[in-house]
Amino acid sequence: MSEDGIEFVPHLDACFLAVEAGERIVFTNAVDSRWRPAAPEPVPMTAEIIMRDHPDGTDYRLIVRHLDPASRARHEQLGFFDGWGTVTQQLARLVERPGGSR
């Protein structure tokens, strides 16, 4: 996957910790792709995306864990909620359009 359809450039150096097809994805940037401890900027975090069946489609939940309250506050200040909200809206538009999967 890439933004221009040609070249893929990762947005962060991170690791998947768990992937359960169609149910759960857990990743962290506190460990890099070489499985070495990392001190990523601007905020180290671990994210868990949980997807469950729901009568109206899919229940999609995102849990993000931070090192401490200051890291969480910094992430929020940088627009974390708006960014993930945008991602969620884009995903919903993709799967809810005619011909999309639900």
N, C-alpha and C positions, 0 to 999 in steps of 0.2 A: 504494500500500500504506500502511496506517496501523494504528495500534494499536487505534483505536476504530472503524474502518471508515468514518469520516467525514472527519476532518481529518488531513492528513499534516504532520508536523513533523519535519524532518531531525534526526538525532542528531549529525551533524557536517557541516561545510562542507568538502567534499573534491572531488576530481576522479577520474574514471575515466581511466586512462592507456592501457589496452588492454582490449578485450572481444572474445573469440573465442567465439562462440556454442557452448555446450555443452562448452567445453574450458578456457577460461582467462579470468579477470577480474583486472585489476591496478588498484588505486586507491591514492591517497595523500591524506593530510590536510596535507602540507607545501606544497600548492598549493591555493588555495581555488577555489570554483566560478566565480570570475571570472578564473581562470588567473593569479592573483597569488600571489607567495610568501607563505607563511603561517607563523606560529609558534604552532601549536595547543597548547592545554593539554588534557590533562596531558603528552602525549608525541607528537611528530611521528613518523610512520611511513609506510612503503609496504608494502602487502600484496598478495600474489599468490596467488590460489586456482586450483589446477590440478586438472582432472577428467579422468580417463582410464578407458577401458573396463577392466574387471577380470573374471575368471571368476565372481566372487561378486557382481558388481554394478558399483560405481564406486569407483575409487581416487580419494580426495579428499585433496588436500594443500594446506596453507596455509604460505606462507613470509612472514615479516614481517621487514622490514629497518628498523633504527633508526639514528639519527645516530651513536650511540656506545654503548659498554657501559653507561654510566650510564643512558641513556634506556631501554635494554632492561631493565635491572634495575628501574627505576621502573615500567615497564609490567607486568612480572611481579609486582611488589609490589602493584599495583592490581588484580590478579586476571585478567590477560590470558588465561592458560592455562585457568582455570576458565570464563571467559566464552566463549571459542571452543570449549571442550569441550562446553559446554551447547548452543551453536548447532549443533555437529556432531551431537549426540545428537538434537536436535529435528528436524533435517533427515532423519536416518536413520529416525526414527519416522514422519515424514510419507511418505517414499517406500516404506517397507517395509510399511505397513499394507495390508490387502486393498483393491484398487482403486487403489492408488498406482502411480505410474510407477516403473520401475526402470531 
